[in-house]
Every structure is written in structure tokens, then in C-alpha cells.
Amino acid sequence: MRVHTGEKPHTCDQCGESFKQSANLKIHMNIHTEEKQHACDQCGKMFLWASLLKKHLKVHAKKKPHSCHLCGKSFSHLQSLKVHQKIHTGMREHMCFECEKTFSSASNLKMHKRIHTGEKPYKCSHCDKRFSQSANLKKHERIHTGEKHYKCSHCDKRFSHPSLLKRHERIHNGKKPYKCSHCDKRFSHPSLLKRHERIHTGEKPYKCSHCDKRFGNSTGLKTHEMIHNGTKLYKCSNCDKRFSNSTNLKTHESIHTGEKPYKCSHCDKRFRVLSNLKRHERNHTGEKPYHCTVRGKRFIQ
């Protein structure tokens, strides 16, 4: 009868997952109690059973024997192919009663429901953080363990997550798949594209908690907030002066070194500060960006 009613009376007291049969709960409990003895020689991942290790090794071997006859996509496991094929057939029989979203698998629905319930069954064994998905817990725990299974094929850098490795490897292969919709600039990661596009849109989502200033990126906000909290991390190597950002430190240190890194592109004059160079170059270009709204006159500064 439980097949029809969906009742799952057997609950794991470790993570809260429920099962229809006690036998399935017992098998599941091994995850929490048994020692993982089967290690993957490719990435070091441990497994309870040899069958799970064998299944996992297909990821490294890239054996994908199960192909979709509709689009040609291949999968390591038959179950993954079956779930995928529902995209083509439109079978989405698992519906959320909270928002009416439908899903092609019960597991995806279960994961989605946690958005509404706020349930976070997966707890970090090193700190008090909890997660709604086991994958996010695993990713987080690598912060504590320092575990970095994923090695770059071009250099010796290692990463805790495949997405971080993929992002890094674009430095070597020069791939920049993300193009700005406003100009011809391309980027290796969507977050870099998003940050760049704010130059065009003027969007400033990061607001200072002390004043009304807004910023296009979190780095700008953090640097600005140091003004309010008095944090001055950057110390001059020549004197005891400290600064809230590296740019101000660099500008200050040029007083000691006499360095003038900013050269005018129209004459031989050099400047310590970039803003001074920009102001000077307006004498050559005739640019007058400051406009008086009362008399209509324009000014260089």
C-alpha cells in the first residue's frame, strides 16, 4: 500500500531521510556507521562498497555506454539516461504543491521542496553549518580538510571542486565563451561577464551598510567600508603610515621613491597620481566634462 500512498515511516536519525521499508533504512545507515574501505586510485574518494567504487570509476574512464537515441547524449548509468529522456518526452510527473513546479524525478522534487521548508538535513562535521544538498556539504567540508582532488593538466595547481578547475584551465587554453551583449569583450567566467556588464548598465547592487553609497562589485564595497570601520591593512614600508586600500598606499609610496608611473600620451610630463594625469590630458584634448546647469558653461575641472 505504501507504493500508492507514498508513506515513508522509517526515518534516519542521522540525516532525516525517510524510507518505505526498514531494509532500505538499514542499507542507508551504513553511510553513517560503516568505514569506507574502497578508495578510488584516481582521486582518492572513498566508498562503502566495491560496487559503488566500480560505478564511480566510470566517471574517470569517461565510459558512457548509455546513449540517448534522440539527441546523442551519452551517460555512464542507465538511470541517468532514463531521467534525461524525460526532457524529450515532456514527462514531468512530480509536482510541488507549494509552487506548482514540476520535475522529471522524485529526487529533484525532494531537493526543490527544501526551498519552501528551509530544511537543511546535511550538517558539517567540523562546524555548525547546515546544507539542503549533500553536494554542497561535501564542497563546504573541503574548506576544513584542505582536500583538493582536482589537478590542473597544464600546471601543478589543485582545486577542491571540478567547476573551480574548469574555470582555472581557461587561463591556459585561452577560452572566453562569455561575450558581453553591449561590446565585443569576452570573459572566461560568467561572474566576470556579469561584473563587466555593470559598467554598461550602471547597476550597483552592493550598498554600504553605513551610508548610501553603492558599488558595482563586492571588492569596491569592502574597500569603501574600511573608511567607516577605520581598518587600515596596508602599511607603508618606508614610514608608519597606513591605508585602507592598496591604491592609496601605492600613491603614497611614490612620495618616498619619487616614482611617477603615469605618463601623458601627448607630452613628456609624468604624474604620481592617475587623477592628476587625466586632469592634465584635458589641456591637450580640450575635453570639458564638468557642466554648469545655470549658465551652460563647461569646465576642465
C-alpha positions as CSV (number, residue, x, y, z in Angstrom):
1,M,0.0,0.0,0.0
2,R,2.9,2.4,0.7
3,V,3.7,2.4,-3.0
4,H,0.4,4.1,-3.6
5,T,0.3,6.4,-0.5
6,G,3.9,7.5,-0.7
7,E,4.2,6.8,3.1
8,K,7.8,6.5,4.4
9,P,7.7,5.6,8.1
10,H,11.3,4.6,8.5
11,T,13.4,7.7,9.2
12,C,17.2,8.0,9.6
13,D,18.0,9.7,12.9
14,Q,21.4,10.9,11.4
15,C,20.2,13.0,8.4
16,G,16.4,12.8,8.4
17,E,16.0,10.8,5.2
18,S,12.9,8.6,5.1
19,F,12.3,5.2,3.6
20,K,9.3,3.0,2.8
21,Q,11.0,-0.2,4.1
22,S,13.1,-0.9,7.1
23,A,15.6,-2.9,5.0
24,N,16.3,0.2,2.9
25,L,16.9,2.2,6.0
26,K,19.4,-0.4,7.3
27,I,21.3,-0.2,4.0
28,H,21.3,3.6,4.2
29,M,22.6,3.6,7.8
30,N,25.8,2.1,6.5
31,I,26.6,5.5,5.1
32,H,26.8,6.9,8.6
33,T,28.2,3.9,10.5
34,E,30.5,1.8,8.3
35,E,34.1,2.6,7.5
36,K,34.8,3.4,3.8
37,Q,37.4,0.9,2.7
38,H,37.3,1.1,-1.1
39,A,39.4,4.0,-2.4
40,C,39.5,5.4,-5.9
41,D,43.1,5.4,-7.2
42,Q,42.3,8.4,-9.5
43,C,41.0,11.0,-7.0
44,G,41.2,9.4,-3.5
45,K,37.5,9.3,-2.9
46,M,36.4,6.5,-0.5
47,F,33.4,4.2,-0.9
48,L,31.5,1.8,1.4
49,W,31.1,-0.9,-1.2
50,A,33.2,-2.1,-4.2
51,S,30.1,-1.8,-6.4
52,L,29.9,1.9,-5.7
53,L,33.6,2.3,-6.4
54,K,33.2,0.5,-9.8
55,K,30.3,2.8,-10.6
56,H,32.3,5.9,-9.7
57,L,35.4,4.8,-11.8
58,K,33.3,5.2,-14.9
59,V,33.4,9.0,-14.3
60,H,37.2,8.9,-14.7
61,A,37.2,6.4,-17.5
62,K,34.6,8.5,-19.3
63,K,32.8,5.3,-20.3
64,K,29.3,6.4,-21.2
65,P,27.7,3.3,-22.8
66,H,24.1,4.5,-22.5
67,S,23.2,6.9,-25.4
68,C,20.1,8.9,-26.0
69,H,18.7,8.0,-29.4
70,L,17.0,11.4,-29.7
71,C,20.0,13.8,-29.1
72,G,23.0,11.5,-28.9
73,K,24.0,12.5,-25.4
74,S,25.8,9.7,-23.5
75,F,25.6,8.7,-19.8
76,S,27.6,6.4,-17.5
77,H,24.5,5.0,-15.9
78,L,21.2,3.7,-17.4
79,Q,19.2,5.5,-14.7
80,S,20.8,8.9,-15.7
81,L,19.8,8.2,-19.3
82,K,16.2,7.4,-18.2
83,V,15.9,10.7,-16.2
84,H,17.4,12.6,-19.2
85,Q,15.0,11.2,-21.7
86,K,12.1,12.7,-19.8
87,I,13.3,16.1,-21.1
88,H,12.4,14.9,-24.7
89,T,9.1,13.2,-23.8
90,G,7.9,16.1,-21.5
91,M,7.3,13.6,-18.6
92,R,7.4,15.8,-15.5
93,E,5.0,13.9,-13.2
94,H,6.5,15.1,-9.9
95,M,4.8,18.3,-8.9
96,C,5.5,20.7,-6.0
97,F,2.2,21.6,-4.3
98,E,3.6,24.8,-3.0
99,C,4.5,26.5,-6.3
100,E,3.2,24.0,-8.9
101,K,6.7,23.5,-10.4
102,T,7.1,20.0,-12.0
103,F,10.1,17.8,-12.0
104,S,11.2,14.8,-14.1
105,S,12.4,12.8,-11.0
106,A,11.3,12.4,-7.4
107,S,14.8,13.2,-6.1
108,N,14.8,16.6,-7.9
109,L,11.4,17.4,-6.4
110,K,12.6,16.4,-2.9
111,M,15.6,18.7,-3.3
112,H,13.4,21.5,-4.5
113,K,10.9,21.2,-1.6
114,R,13.7,22.2,0.8
115,I,13.5,25.8,-0.7
116,H,10.0,26.0,0.8
117,T,10.6,24.1,4.1
118,G,14.0,25.6,4.8
119,E,15.1,22.0,5.7
120,K,18.9,21.5,5.8
121,P,19.5,17.9,6.8
122,Y,23.2,17.8,6.0
123,K,25.4,19.1,8.8
124,C,29.1,19.9,8.6
125,S,31.1,17.6,11.0
126,H,33.6,20.5,11.6
127,C,31.3,23.4,12.3
128,D,27.6,24.2,12.8
129,K,26.8,25.0,9.1
130,R,23.9,23.0,7.5
131,F,23.0,22.4,3.9
132,S,20.0,21.4,1.9
133,Q,22.1,19.3,-0.5
134,S,24.8,16.7,0.2
135,A,26.9,18.0,-2.7
136,N,27.0,21.5,-1.1
137,L,28.0,19.9,2.2
138,K,30.9,18.0,0.5
139,K,32.0,21.1,-1.2
140,H,32.0,23.1,2.1
141,E,33.8,20.4,4.1
142,R,36.8,20.7,1.8
143,I,37.4,24.1,3.3
144,H,38.1,22.4,6.6
145,T,40.0,19.4,5.3
146,G,42.0,21.2,2.6
147,E,41.2,18.4,0.3
148,K,42.0,19.2,-3.4
149,H,41.4,16.2,-5.7
150,Y,41.2,18.1,-9.0
151,K,44.6,18.8,-10.5
152,C,45.2,21.1,-13.5
153,S,46.6,19.2,-16.5
154,H,48.7,22.3,-17.5
155,C,50.3,23.2,-14.1
156,D,50.6,21.9,-10.6
157,K,47.6,23.8,-9.2
158,R,45.0,21.7,-7.4
159,F,41.3,22.5,-6.7
160,S,38.6,21.4,-4.3
161,H,35.8,21.3,-6.9
162,P,35.7,20.5,-10.7
163,S,34.0,23.8,-11.5
164,L,37.0,25.7,-10.0
165,L,39.4,23.6,-12.0
166,K,37.4,24.2,-15.2
167,R,37.4,27.9,-14.6
168,H,41.2,27.9,-13.9
169,E,42.0,25.8,-17.0
170,R,40.6,28.6,-19.2
171,I,43.6,30.7,-18.3
172,H,45.8,28.1,-20.1
173,N,43.6,27.4,-23.1
174,G,42.5,31.0,-23.6
175,K,38.8,30.1,-23.8
176,K,36.5,33.0,-23.2
177,P,33.0,31.7,-24.0
178,Y,31.1,34.5,-22.3
179,K,30.6,37.6,-24.6
180,C,29.3,41.0,-23.4
181,S,26.0,41.9,-25.0
182,H,27.0,45.6,-25.1
183,C,30.5,45.4,-26.5
184,D,33.0,42.8,-28.0
185,K,34.7,41.9,-24.8
186,R,34.8,38.2,-23.8
187,F,35.3,36.5,-20.5
188,S,36.3,33.1,-19.1
189,H,33.7,33.0,-16.4
190,P,30.0,34.2,-16.2
191,S,30.7,36.1,-12.9
192,L,33.4,38.2,-14.7
193,L,31.0,38.9,-17.5
194,K,28.3,39.9,-15.1
195,R,30.7,42.2,-13.2
196,H,31.8,43.8,-16.5
197,E,28.3,44.4,-17.8
198,R,27.5,46.6,-14.8
199,I,29.8,49.2,-16.5
200,H,27.3,49.4,-19.3
201,T,24.1,49.1,-17.2
202,G,25.2,51.3,-14.3
203,E,23.9,48.6,-11.9
204,K,25.3,48.9,-8.4
205,P,23.9,46.1,-6.3
206,Y,26.3,46.4,-3.3
207,K,25.2,49.0,-0.8
208,C,27.3,50.3,2.1
209,S,25.7,49.5,5.5
210,H,26.9,52.8,6.9
211,C,26.0,55.3,4.2
212,D,24.0,55.4,0.9
213,K,27.0,54.7,-1.4
214,R,26.5,51.8,-3.8
215,F,29.1,49.7,-5.8
216,G,29.2,47.5,-8.8
217,N,31.3,44.8,-7.1
218,S,31.9,43.5,-3.6
219,T,35.6,44.4,-3.6
220,G,34.7,48.1,-4.1
221,L,32.2,47.9,-1.2
222,K,34.7,46.1,1.2
223,T,37.4,48.7,0.4
224,H,34.9,51.6,1.0
225,E,33.6,50.2,4.3
226,M,37.1,50.3,5.7
227,I,36.7,54.1,5.8
228,H,33.8,53.7,8.2
229,N,35.3,51.0,10.5
230,G,38.8,52.5,10.5
231,T,40.5,49.4,9.1
232,K,43.9,50.2,7.5
233,L,45.5,47.0,6.4
234,Y,48.1,48.5,4.1
235,K,51.3,49.8,5.8
236,C,53.9,51.9,4.1
237,S,57.3,50.1,4.0
238,N,59.2,53.5,4.4
239,C,57.2,55.1,7.2
240,D,54.4,54.2,9.7
241,K,51.5,55.5,7.7
242,R,48.7,53.0,7.0
243,F,46.0,53.0,4.3
244,S,42.6,51.3,3.8
245,N,43.4,50.2,0.2
246,S,46.4,49.3,-1.9
247,T,45.9,52.1,-4.5
248,N,46.3,54.8,-1.8
249,L,49.3,53.0,-0.4
250,K,51.0,52.9,-3.9
251,T,50.2,56.6,-4.4
252,H,51.7,57.4,-1.0
253,E,54.9,55.3,-1.5
254,S,55.7,57.2,-4.7
255,I,56.5,60.2,-2.4
256,H,59.4,58.2,-1.0
257,T,60.5,56.6,-4.3
258,G,60.0,59.6,-6.5
259,E,58.3,57.3,-9.0
260,K,55.9,58.9,-11.5
261,P,54.3,55.9,-13.3
262,Y,51.6,57.9,-15.2
263,K,52.9,59.4,-18.4
264,C,51.0,61.8,-20.6
265,S,50.3,60.4,-24.1
266,H,50.6,63.8,-25.7
267,C,53.8,65.2,-24.0
268,D,56.7,64.0,-21.7
269,K,55.1,65.0,-18.4
270,R,54.7,62.3,-15.8
271,F,52.5,62.1,-12.7
272,R,52.4,60.2,-9.4
273,V,48.5,60.1,-9.3
274,L,46.3,58.9,-12.2
275,S,43.6,61.6,-11.5
276,N,46.3,64.3,-12.0
277,L,47.3,62.8,-15.3
278,K,43.6,62.7,-16.5
279,R,43.2,66.3,-15.5
280,H,46.4,67.3,-17.3
281,E,45.5,65.5,-20.5
282,R,42.3,67.6,-20.8
283,N,44.6,70.5,-21.7
284,H,45.6,68.6,-24.8
285,T,42.2,67.2,-25.7
286,G,40.1,70.2,-24.8
287,E,37.6,67.9,-23.0
288,K,35.4,69.7,-20.5
289,P,33.4,67.1,-18.6
290,Y,32.0,69.5,-15.9
291,H,28.9,71.3,-17.0
292,C,27.3,74.3,-15.2
293,T,23.5,73.8,-15.2
294,V,22.8,77.5,-14.5
295,R,25.0,79.3,-17.1
296,G,25.6,76.4,-19.5
297,K,29.4,76.7,-19.4
298,R,31.7,73.7,-19.4
299,F,34.9,73.3,-17.4
300,I,38.0,71.0,-17.4
301,Q,37.8,70.5,-13.6
